[in-house]
Amino acid sequence: FAMNTVLRREVAPLDDTYSTFVLLTGILLNPTLRVTEKVNLGATLEWSSRDYLTEGALVTDREDRVRTAILRLSYRPLPAVTLDLSAMHHTRSADVAFDDYEVNVLSLGLRIGF
């Protein structure tokens, strides 16, 4: 069993018409369980707040709340071959009208090492 945890607070420039900077505050949990030698089961849970900061602009400040949950299953039939399956649920709620969204994504991947 392994667990990665990330707490972050960062300011980054934003190439957007709403603001000049975004202040990101959040937490990310990423546990992984090795079920067998060939099978890993993992999850990612992330909660973050994005404050869009203006610098002398005529635009009001804005805040988004983002939530993400991912389940992952990895199968390694051979040492150089991994098959990945994941399901993600992602939501954003914003204090700007019509900027909220919710999305579900399923993905399948194949990795071959050389």
N, C-alpha and C positions, 0 to 999 in steps of 0.2 A: 504494500500500500504506500502510495506517495501522495503528498499534498503540497501544491504550490499556492501561496497566497500573496497577492499584490495589493498594497494600499498606495494610492497615488494622488498627487495634487500637482498639476503642471499648468503652465501658461504657455500657449503656443500661438503663433500668428495664424490667422485664418484667411484664406482666399475666398471671401464670401461678401455679398452685398449687405448682409445684416450687420457686420461688425468688423473690427480690426483684430481682436484677440478672443480666444476662448479659454476659460479657466475650467479645467476638468478635475473633478474630485470623485473618487470612486474606490471600490473594492472588487477584487476578482478572486474567486476561489476555484481551484483546479485540481480536484482529487482524481487519482488514477488507481485502479485495483488490478493487479495481475492475477487473473482468474486461473490460468494455466500457463505453461511455457509458451504457448502459441496465441493466447487470447488475453487482451487487455480491455477493461471497461473503464470509461472515464466520463467526467462531467465538467462543465464550466458554468459557473454562476457569476454574473457580473451586474453590479448596480453602479450607476454613475450619474452625476449631475454635470451638465455643461452650461456654464454661464457665459453668454456671448457679451463681450465687453466692447463698448464703443469709446473712441478717443476723439472727441470733438465732432462726431457725426450727428446728423439730425435724425438718427434712428433710435428708438427706445431700446433699452436693454431687454434681453430675452433669456429664458432658462429652459433647458430640455432635461427631462429625466429619462434615462435609457436603462432598460432591463433586458438581459440576455440569459437564456438557459440553453445549454448544449449537452446532448448525450452522445457519446462516441463508443464504437465497438471496433477493435482492431484485431485482425486475424493474420498471423504470420505462418503460412504453411511451409515456407522455406526461409532460411536466414536472410536472403536478399529480396524476398517478396512479402509485401504487406498489403492486405486488403482492408480499407477503412470504410465504415458506414457511420454517418452522423445525422442527427436531427436537431435543428435549432429553432427556438421560438424567440423572437426579438420584438420589443415594443418601445415606442418613444411617445412620451406625452410632453407637449410643449405649451407654453403660455401664449403662443401665436395661433390664431384661428386657422384650422384646417391643416396644421402641420403634424398632427398625431398620426401614427401608423402602427400597424401590427403585421408581422410577417412570419411565416413558417417555411423552413428550408430543409429539404432532405438532400444529402449528398453521398456519393459513392466514389471512392478513390482507390487507385492501384499505384503502389510505389515499387519500383524495381531498382535495386542498387547494383552498382558495378564495381 
